Amino acid sequence: MSNTLAKSLSPLQLWGIVVGMVISGMYFGWNYALQYTSPIGFIVSVLIVTLFYTTFMFSYAELSTAIPHAGGSMEFAKRTMGPFGGYITGFAVFLEFLFAVPAIAIAIGAYINFLIPAIPALAAAVAVYAIFVFINCLGVKTAAMVELVITIIAIAGIAIYAIGGVGHIRSANIFTKDLFFGGIPGIFAAIPFAIWFYLGAEGGAMAAEECKNPKKDIPLGFNLGIITLAIMAIVTLLVTTGISNAVKINNVDSPLPTALALVYGASSIFSKVLSFIGLFGLIASLHGLIIGYSRQAFAMAREGFFPYFLSNTTPKHKTPIWALILPSLVGLIFVLTKATAVIIVLSCIGAVVMYVMSMICFFLLRSKEPSLERPYKVAHISLPIIALALSVLFVIAVTYANLSTMLWVGVAFAAATLFYFGYAKPHMKKVAELKVKEEAA
């Protein structure tokens, strides 16, 4: 086994990974926000989050082309803040992706159960999870092609949904009697679920080492990806809240078919077809995020932050096999909890920590290495400033709205810190020596 990845991704395939990692957010998860705020309040949350992701992804493209590395944000932080900064950032990303996958697997089980009630939702979730871990083991080229095909079908599903629903939108469903239900606290509480529309988009950076031409491929794949996602998020939100009563969809794992069932009937062909296509959206994200957390674990292991064997890749496909399998077993444990809303919040907390750290890295890198080659530069400095300000706001919002959950997050980061000083820091020296020996051989 070696510790290198194959360079085989095109800009189209990178776009497919970026959109695919996220597209499940259109099909489920975001609707839990309607427990805390009105449709209008949630629209405000989504517009704020859309502004953030647009400015963030353009800024992140500059970082990713300047430092194309499988570690993504971890590598940016390590270079600008030192090993501990890199470790904490990498750990946040790992949590983000690791928790997102069980939430999606649970929703896949719900969609399959909606289509075929005889199949238990939990059994379906576990089976699909295992199948796509296996597909990822066949190499990134195979995984990326599967991801691209599934993503295109999922996008078509959103288009079909919009066409079928737009004619049934009722303004009274959006402009409800309790227009400002939840108030400002409700809008804050809804932010993690608005983030879910886009969560994982930055994961394309973890495939940077596997792009044929990172300097050109990354900006193109990233920027097209965020534009695609923004359009779909706004369309999905307006159509779903417009054709359904918020109370009827705010606690289900299959909101789009449920909303259509209110218009066409639960047994309608249209609802069933959308449920079937919706599976592609969920599977696209499951598949893409498995790529994400496996590459993050691989990169952290290669640096000595995690046990070094996790960075071993297979001779034929250059797949980080152990970084795929072991975290997947942890993810399966969380699938068994079936606590979708809580898992989404945990994933979002990892994300917002990483966003703050990444934007700090952006400014530190510009200050410390002004002469570093930047094949792509963000159009205006105001974009990363907006992204940094909003990411700090998100940390405050997520913490304020989820104080009990934040206790567990604090415990996780405290344990991670102890692991760093007890294992990773001394282990990094041994890994560095091992790398020297491998290069010499």
Protein Blocks (a to p, Z undefined) as FASTA:
>chain_A
ZZbdcdfbdfklmmmmmmmmmmmmmmgojlmmmmmbcfklmmmmmmmmmmmmmmmmmmmm
mmmmmmgcfklmmmmmmmmnojklmmmmmmmmmmmmmmmmmmmmmmmmmmmmmmmmmlcf
klmmmmmmmmmmmmmmnojklmmmmmmmmmmmmmmmmmmmmmmmmmmccfklmmgfklmg
oijmlmmmmmmmmmmmmgojlmmmmmmmmpfblmlmmmmmmmmmmmmmmmmmmmmmmmmm
mmpcfklmmmccblmlmmmmmmnopkbmklmmmmmmmmmmmmmmmmmmmmmmmmmmmmmm
mnomacfklmpccfklopafklmmmmmmmmmmmmmnopmklmmmmmmmmmmmmmmmmmmm
mmmmmmmmmmbccfbacfbfklmmmmmmmmmmmmmmmmmmmmmlmmmmmmmmmmmmmmmm
mmmmmmmmmmmmmmmmmmmZZ
